[in-house]
């Protein structure tokens, strides 16, 4: 009888072990199935990605066809465009759930990047200018919990407009109520068709232009190109049509971009001046917190980004962000930023300054700001 009881207990133990293994396999299979169907995307991602040169989020430019239902192409957009939102599968979060998710993100210092929220057209765009400081501005803004921005440059309004507005919106990050969607493409400012195209999406959009001394900007532009193409002709041979007469070649893009007044005239045909904020690239370096205060005010944001977020990197010659919580080191712009400029003959630089002076003064009058480049 005793041995029979032992066998019963032994068999019961084997059965219990098999049941445990069975339920474990069911749980593993369920988890794998949910991940493969994308339901694991609701896990929040961290603010900083250590693989990009600077704060890039891996999913910023990755469209998610899974979350985009078929819809007719949108043709003419204003602020009401967001009424036809591309929502998460849950369609609409309860207000208390959305508020709770946003507060949790803010308290942890990370933006929400999951299945909550909506892909919206950007309410604000950084439209220019190349080598003016646009990347620094965008990354400084991304510290703010109420800003969600595309990491790379979409180039929709200058290169990929034929893909349609729904494609453009699919690139945008998801936002909760009260958060601002932004993108940055500096070439928009010098693209003739861009103002009308942006207005067709949203004529109420806020537009930020980071400007810099056009002579220094041209040299920086040349330096970047030279790093990619070491066989490039000298700066002076590209900037001057004739070195004897000092005639400037305005067909060279490095020179043409600096004609800010001409480009602004094109934009003012579609947007009032009140929709623009002109950020000084020089002050973004010397006083980043001050310029960021102006930007946050313009966007209607609480002043979250302040002096405590910055320190000046003497090696690179521009401000960097202090290390975020959980990171072992501060974060600066990538190696492509802060390159030493080649030596340019002083007479060539002076010729360029004389050339730009009337355009600069016109730009000061149009923008209502004297940037002191002369």
C-alpha positions, -999 to 999 in steps of 0.1 A, spaced: 0 0 0 28 23 9 46 17 -24 14 22 -43 11 56 -26 46 65 -37 38 56 -73 7 78 -72 27 107 -58 55 101 -83 30 100 -113 13 131 -100 46 150 -99 54 140 -135 19 152 -146 24 185 -128 58 190 -144 43 184 -179 14 208 -172 39 235 -162 60 230 -193 28 231 -214 16 264 -199 51 279 -202 52 270 -240 17 286 -244 29 318 -228 60 320 -249 40 313 -281 15 340 -272 43 365 -265 60 358 -299 26 360 -317 18 394 -302 53 407 -311 50 395 -347 17 412 -351 31 444 -338 12 446 -305 45 449 -286 50 484 -301 32 499 -272 63 497 -251 78 533 -249 111 539 -265 139 559 -250 145 595 -260 181 591 -271 194 565 -296 231 558 -292 235 547 -328 227 580 -345 252 608 -347 229 629 -324 197 619 -307 182 602 -339 152 580 -332 153 549 -353 116 549 -362 112 586 -370 113 581 -408 100 546 -410 64 545 -424 41 520 -407 17 507 -433 2 484 -407 -12 515 -389 -23 534 -421 -58 525 -434 -66 532 -470 -79 567 -474 -83 591 -503 -54 615 -510 -59 648 -493 -56 677 -517 -60 710 -500 -51 713 -463 -56 738 -436 -58 733 -399 -88 712 -404 -67 686 -422 -61 668 -389 -98 660 -387 -91 631 -410 -65 616 -386 -47 583 -390 -53 569 -356 -39 539 -337 -60 507 -338 -78 518 -306 -90 548 -326 -95 571 -296 -80 570 -262 -101 580 -232 -91 615 -221 -79 602 -187 -57 575 -204 -42 600 -228 -35 625 -200 -20 598 -179 3 586 -207 14 621 -214 21 629 -177 40 597 -174 62 606 -204 68 641 -191 77 628 -156 103 604 -171 116 630 -196 108 609 -226 84 616 -255 57 590 -261 65 569 -292 41 540 -293 6 530 -305 -10 559 -286 -16 592 -303 -21 603 -339 1 609 -369 -5 646 -378 8 670 -403 35 692 -388 22 724 -372 57 739 -373 85 735 -398 122 746 -397 125 756 -433 161 770 -434 188 776 -439 215 751 -447 246 754 -425 228 779 -403 223 758 -372 191 740 -380 202 706 -367 212 720 -334 179 738 -331 159 707 -338 178 686 -313 175 713 -286 138 714 -293 135 676 -290 143 679 -253 109 694 -248 82 668 -238 56 686 -260 77 684 -292 78 654 -314 99 657 -345 111 637 -375 148 629 -370 160 630 -407 150 655 -433 119 644 -452 125 668 -482 88 664 -491 81 699 -503 112 700 -526 120 665 -537 92 640 -529 60 661 -533 47 637 -560 44 610 -533 14 628 -518 4 642 -485 -6 609 -470 29 595 -476 43 626 -459 20 622 -429 30 586 -426 66 598 -419 55 618 -388 58 606 -353 27 600 -332 16 628 -309 -8 632 -280 -31 662 -276 -11 692 -267 21 680 -284 35 697 -315 46 678 -346 77 693 -363 101 686 -392 132 702 -405 144 705 -441 166 736 -447 164 735 -485 127 745 -483 136 781 -478 154 783 -512 129 762 -531 106 783 -553 76 759 -551 79 751 -513 58 781 -499 27 773 -520 31 736 -513 34 741 -475 4 765 -476 -17 738 -495 -11 716 -465 -16 742 -438 -15 780 -443 -15 784 -405 18 766 -401 46 782 -380 78 787 -399 113 789 -383 143 801 -403 178 799 -387 200 824 -404 237 831 -402 262 856 -416 260 846 -453 297 849 -458 305 825 -429 276 803 -440 290 801 -476 324 790 -463 309 764 -440 288 751 -469 320 749 -490 338 731 -462 311 705 -460 312 698 -497 350 697 -497 350 670 -470 330 648 -494 349 658 -525 385 667 -518 391 675 -555 368 705 -554 381 737 -569 391 765 -546 364 786 -528 374 818 -546 373 801 -581 337 790 -573 325 822 -557 339 847 -582 331 847 -619 361 868 -625 389 872 -599 400 904 -616 367 923 -615 354 906 -584 321 897 -600 302 872 -578 288 840 -592 252 839 -578 245 807 -596 267 788 -571 244 775 -544 267 784 -516 264 820 -526 227 820 -537 214 805 -503 227 836 -485 204 860 -504 179 857 -476 158 888 -486 151 873 -521 140 839 -506 119 856 -480 100 876 -506 89 843 -522 76 830 -488 58 863 -480 36 858 -510 19 829 -492 25 835 -455 23 867 -433 54 878 -415 38 869 -382 41 832 -391 79 834 -392 105 833 -365 141 842 -375 166 825 -352 202 839 -351 226 811 -358 253 831 -340 232 836 -309 222 799 -309 259 793 -303 266 822 -278 233 821 -260 214 789 -267 191 792 -238 181 827 -248 173 818 -284 155 786 -272 133 808 -250 122 828 -281 115 796 -300 95 781 -272 75 813 -269 68 814 -307 56 778 -306 33 785 -276 53 761 -254 62 763 -218 98 773 -213 113 739 -204 146 740 -223 169 764 -203 204 771 -192 206 739 -172 205 718 -204 237 733 -220 274 735 -217 299 750 -241 323 725 -258 356 744 -263 369 718 -287 340 719 -311 332 756 -305 295 753 -299 271 743 -271 263 707 -264 236 692 -243 245 680 -209 242 642 -205 206 630 -202 196 609 -172 209 574 -176 236 583 -201 273 581 -194 283 611 -214 271 645 -227 257 646 -262 271 669 -290 264 671 -327 282 646 -348 317 648 -362 304 665 -394 296 696 -373 323 721 -362 348 713 -389 377 737 -392 373 760 -422 399 763 -449 419 795 -453 402 819 -477 420 850 -489 408 880 -469 401 901 -501 378 874 -513 358 874 -481 357 912 -482 343 911 -517 316 888 -506 308 910 -476 304 940 -499 282 920 -522 259 908 -494 256 941 -476 225 955 -495 208 922 -493 215 919 -456 200 954 -449 170 945 -469 166 913 -449 169 933 -416 141 956 -428 118 927 -439 124 906 -408 124 935 -383 157 922 -368 193 935 -372 216 905 -371 247 926 -371 265 909 -399 279 942 -412 
